[in-house]
Amino acid sequence: MRTSILRRLDFANINEILVAAQFDERLQAVIHYFKYRRMNNLAFRIANYLKTYLQGYLASQNIDLVFPVPLHPARVKERGYNQSAYIARGLFDGSNTPVVCGILIRVRQTESQTRLNREERRLNVSGAFQLLQTEILAGKTIALVDDVITTGATMNECARVLKEGNAKRIVGVALSSPLD
């Protein structure tokens, strides 16, 4: 799965991409339940289950810190939680790798990416993220976690900000991605 994603997408700021499952109607339904129907524990449970497909890759990456892709505070208020944080906790449950929230933040509310093309998505998230502190990033390998990678615009923009904060490597991790 990961090599097909690397061929499909251009990640200027991401060193490795790890994806647990192909995006299909069933997984889309599960993701919609935990994103839009306040079933946050489902995000943790599905990620905890899918981590079995990524354990070898995750272990080989020597990840120091885990950062969920942040939501804008207005979106967190609307949903009640950030699903990527639950996914990150599920994927790294039982490990000694800390999940770090509140340091990489979304400073600009963006429109939904679902109906945007590749270039529109890139422009939509450009400048939307900021780091509140950088000292913990120096020389570290960071796992950047999200639910779905479609074009990779959001993850790439987050990774750009983390690299500007002196992170050594960025490993993008997602529950799913379309194959094409």
Sequence and secondary structure as in RCSB ss.txt:
>XXXX:A:sequence
MRTSILRRLDFANINEILVAAQFDERLQAVIHYFKYRRMNNLAFRIANYLKTYLQGYLASQNIDLVFPVPLHPAR
VKERGYNQSAYIARGLFDGSNTPVVCGILIRVRQTESQTRLNREERRLNVSGAFQLLQTEILAGKTIALVDDVIT
TGATMNECARVLKEGNAKRIVGVALSSPLD
>XXXX:A:secstr
 HHHHHHH   SS SEEEEEEE  HHHHHHHHHHHHSS HHHHHHHHHHHGGGTHHHHHHTT  EEEE    HHH
HHHHSS HHHHHHHHHTTTSS  B  SSEEE S    STT  HHHHHHHHTT EEES  TTTBT EEEEEEEE S
SSHHHHHHHHHHHHTTBSEEEEEEEEE   
